[in-house]
Every structure is written in structure tokens, then in C-alpha cells.
Amino acid sequence: MLTLSLEDFMIELKDGSVKNVGPTNKSATAKLFDVSSAEAREFGDKRVKLVFEDDDGNELQAALFPEEARAIADDLEALEAESPVFEG
């Protein structure tokens, strides 16, 4: 399940084109639940791309610098050692 929350978001559709309307203070949050596949791969020559997909074909991608990817790997290792999520 993909949820998308858009804040202060307004666009204009004209003749098949999308145009920004209003100030540039827009923001968005995307969440993907019930992930059925996840992978990490190279993205360009300086980043790691994490790709998550659910059974409905919704996909979420995040490109991280290596330091950020290592921090997530460290977080997962700590969770595995301490959290009941990884039990059983």
C-alpha cells in the first residue's frame, strides 16, 4: 500500500503539460507498506539506491550516499541484536 501526502501542492495542467503554480514551499511524504521485495544497488558512481516494491507494483526508491547507507546497515544490526522484531 502506497500513501502519498502532498503539502501546499498546486499544479496547472495545460495542453498536456504540468506547470508549478504558487510558491516553492511544497513538500511531500511517501510511505510504502507491505513491501514484498527490497534491494540495494549502485546508483551512478557515488550513491547506493534502495528499491522497495509491494505486490501491487507500487515502488519507492531512495538514493543514498555510502555514509547514509552504512548508517542504515548499522541501525539494522543494532535492531537485530536488541529488538524483539528479529526474534523467532
Backbone as CSV, one residue per row, in Angstrom:
resi,resn,N_x,N_y,N_z,CA_x,CA_y,CA_z,C_x,C_y,C_z
1,MET,0.849,-1.177,0.000,0.000,0.000,0.000,0.893,1.237,0.000
2,LEU,0.652,2.127,-0.909,1.407,3.366,-1.029,0.538,4.519,-0.570
3,THR,1.073,5.342,0.329,0.381,6.570,0.706,1.264,7.743,0.304
4,LEU,0.639,8.797,-0.143,1.351,9.990,-0.576,0.657,11.198,0.004
5,SER,1.397,11.996,0.751,0.861,13.210,1.352,1.585,14.397,0.735
6,LEU,0.830,15.304,0.137,1.394,16.485,-0.508,0.948,17.719,0.257
7,GLU,1.894,18.581,0.575,1.594,19.803,1.321,1.787,21.028,0.428
8,ASP,0.835,21.933,0.497,0.912,23.186,-0.264,1.246,22.923,-1.724
9,PHE,0.565,21.946,-2.285,0.892,21.483,-3.623,-0.198,21.902,-4.603
10,MET,0.196,22.653,-5.586,-0.751,23.039,-6.620,-0.009,23.059,-7.952
11,ILE,-0.605,22.414,-8.941,-0.040,22.421,-10.284,-1.117,22.827,-11.276
12,GLU,-0.685,23.205,-12.430,-1.599,23.544,-13.517,-1.371,22.541,-14.645
13,LEU,-2.454,21.958,-15.132,-2.378,21.082,-16.291,-2.920,21.864,-17.483
14,LYS,-2.074,22.061,-18.477,-2.496,22.829,-19.643,-1.866,22.211,-20.884
15,ASP,-2.709,21.815,-21.808,-2.251,21.230,-23.070,-1.305,20.055,-22.840
16,GLY,-1.591,19.247,-21.824,-0.781,18.066,-21.541,0.503,18.336,-20.788
17,SER,0.726,19.569,-20.371,1.933,19.922,-19.626,1.594,20.202,-18.176
18,VAL,2.542,19.900,-17.298,2.388,20.175,-15.872,3.249,21.380,-15.536
19,LYS,2.626,22.352,-14.862,3.336,23.576,-14.507,3.137,23.858,-13.028
20,ASN,4.218,24.241,-12.342,4.130,24.625,-10.940,3.296,25.895,-10.803
21,VAL,2.436,25.910,-9.807,1.634,27.099,-9.522,1.904,27.488,-8.077
22,GLY,2.151,28.748,-7.833,2.353,29.219,-6.474,3.801,29.174,-6.036
23,PRO,4.015,29.366,-4.726,5.380,29.423,-4.199,6.056,28.051,-4.230
24,THR,7.348,28.046,-3.938,8.140,26.821,-3.992,8.268,26.144,-2.628
25,ASN,7.283,26.301,-1.772,7.341,25.732,-0.421,6.639,24.382,-0.322
26,LYS,6.563,23.649,-1.399,5.872,22.368,-1.424,6.700,21.301,-0.719
27,SER,6.018,20.302,-0.175,6.706,19.153,0.411,5.836,17.924,0.233
28,ALA,6.467,16.761,0.332,5.727,15.515,0.146,6.311,14.439,1.049
29,THR,5.453,13.502,1.450,5.860,12.326,2.209,5.266,11.112,1.522
30,ALA,6.107,10.134,1.231,5.638,8.888,0.624,5.940,7.745,1.582
31,LYS,4.989,6.839,1.734,5.153,5.670,2.597,4.702,4.436,1.833
32,LEU,5.484,3.373,1.939,5.148,2.120,1.273,5.090,1.029,2.332
33,PHE,3.925,0.419,2.470,3.711,-0.634,3.453,3.587,-1.974,2.750
34,ASP,3.730,-3.055,3.504,3.603,-4.412,2.962,4.560,-4.638,1.792
35,VAL,5.812,-4.275,2.001,6.841,-4.433,0.980,7.065,-5.914,0.709
36,SER,7.053,-6.304,-0.564,7.268,-7.705,-0.930,8.674,-7.955,-1.467
37,SER,9.357,-6.900,-1.914,10.746,-7.063,-2.344,11.526,-5.791,-2.038
38,ALA,12.796,-5.985,-1.738,13.689,-4.860,-1.442,15.079,-5.212,-1.949
39,GLU,15.759,-4.219,-2.500,17.119,-4.465,-2.962,17.946,-3.187,-2.871
40,ALA,19.251,-3.376,-2.824,20.204,-2.268,-2.854,21.076,-2.464,-4.084
41,ARG,21.358,-1.358,-4.783,22.210,-1.440,-5.964,22.942,-0.117,-6.156
42,GLU,23.949,-0.136,-7.019,24.696,1.075,-7.312,23.804,2.066,-8.053
43,PHE,24.024,3.347,-7.771,23.309,4.403,-8.471,24.353,5.439,-8.868
44,GLY,24.681,5.460,-10.138,25.764,6.331,-10.572,27.072,5.821,-9.994
45,ASP,28.026,6.718,-9.786,29.316,6.281,-9.251,29.531,6.731,-7.806
46,LYS,28.486,7.327,-7.180,28.677,7.840,-5.824,27.564,7.482,-4.849
47,ARG,26.543,6.794,-5.296,25.402,6.539,-4.413,24.960,5.087,-4.443
48,VAL,24.158,4.763,-3.444,23.517,3.456,-3.334,22.020,3.694,-3.461
49,LYS,21.354,2.921,-4.304,19.906,3.070,-4.453,19.222,1.918,-3.728
50,LEU,18.276,2.253,-2.855,17.432,1.264,-2.212,16.101,1.277,-2.940
51,VAL,15.617,0.097,-3.334,14.371,-0.018,-4.098,13.444,-0.964,-3.350
52,PHE,12.226,-0.505,-3.087,11.219,-1.285,-2.370,9.970,-1.371,-3.241
53,GLU,9.356,-2.551,-3.290,8.147,-2.729,-4.102,7.138,-3.582,-3.338
54,ASP,5.845,-3.281,-3.541,4.795,-4.099,-2.942,4.153,-4.976,-4.021
55,ASP,3.222,-5.828,-3.618,2.585,-6.749,-4.559,1.706,-6.052,-5.593
56,ASP,1.324,-4.794,-5.343,0.503,-4.052,-6.289,1.341,-3.341,-7.351
57,GLY,2.670,-3.469,-7.263,3.540,-2.816,-8.235,3.952,-1.412,-7.847
58,ASN,3.538,-0.935,-6.669,3.996,0.367,-6.200,5.469,0.258,-5.840
59,GLU,6.231,1.278,-6.150,7.667,1.237,-5.925,8.131,2.520,-5.269
60,LEU,9.074,2.383,-4.358,9.697,3.521,-3.687,11.196,3.370,-3.838
61,GLN,11.878,4.426,-4.278,13.323,4.391,-4.446,13.945,5.512,-3.634
62,ALA,15.115,5.225,-3.062,15.870,6.240,-2.330,17.336,6.098,-2.698
63,ALA,17.970,7.199,-3.107,19.390,7.200,-3.434,20.142,7.811,-2.258
64,LEU,21.090,7.046,-1.726,21.837,7.464,-0.537,23.324,7.527,-0.838
65,PHE,24.027,8.424,-0.153,25.470,8.396,-0.185,25.925,7.218,0.675
66,PRO,27.118,6.673,0.433,27.579,5.499,1.175,27.518,5.655,2.700
67,GLU,27.802,6.839,3.210,27.757,7.045,4.662,26.342,6.838,5.204
68,GLU,25.359,7.306,4.464,23.955,7.137,4.876,23.547,5.674,4.814
69,ALA,23.991,4.969,3.765,23.677,3.543,3.631,24.323,2.750,4.765
70,ARG,25.574,3.094,5.123,26.251,2.416,6.235,25.518,2.673,7.548
71,ALA,25.023,3.883,7.741,24.288,4.207,8.970,23.030,3.351,9.081
72,ILE,22.340,3.132,7.975,21.150,2.274,7.995,21.549,0.836,8.293
73,ALA,22.646,0.356,7.695,23.125,-1.003,7.977,23.465,-1.145,9.456
74,ASP,24.084,-0.116,10.045,24.399,-0.143,11.479,23.127,-0.171,12.317
75,ASP,22.126,0.618,11.918,20.842,0.626,12.633,20.190,-0.753,12.596
76,LEU,20.232,-1.405,11.437,19.648,-2.742,11.306,20.391,-3.753,12.173
77,GLU,21.699,-3.650,12.210,22.498,-4.553,13.040,22.151,-4.367,14.518
78,ALA,21.995,-3.127,14.959,21.630,-2.853,16.349,20.227,-3.380,16.654
79,LEU,19.303,-3.191,15.734,17.951,-3.716,15.936,17.958,-5.235,16.042
80,GLU,18.746,-5.859,15.194,18.812,-7.319,15.209,19.320,-7.835,16.546
81,ALA,20.241,-7.109,17.146,20.817,-7.514,18.429,19.886,-7.226,19.603
82,GLU,19.036,-6.186,19.495,18.289,-5.703,20.651,16.778,-5.810,20.562
83,SER,16.223,-5.878,19.381,14.777,-5.740,19.220,14.075,-7.095,19.098
84,PRO,12.887,-7.198,19.700,12.101,-8.416,19.535,11.573,-8.589,18.111
85,VAL,11.682,-7.576,17.281,11.228,-7.673,15.891,11.968,-8.803,15.182
86,PHE,13.242,-9.001,15.530,14.060,-10.001,14.860,14.053,-11.354,15.555
87,GLU,13.265,-11.520,16.611,13.199,-12.801,17.295,12.358,-13.778,16.495
88,GLY,12.711,-15.045,16.606,11.905,-16.091,16.001,12.187,-16.274,14.592
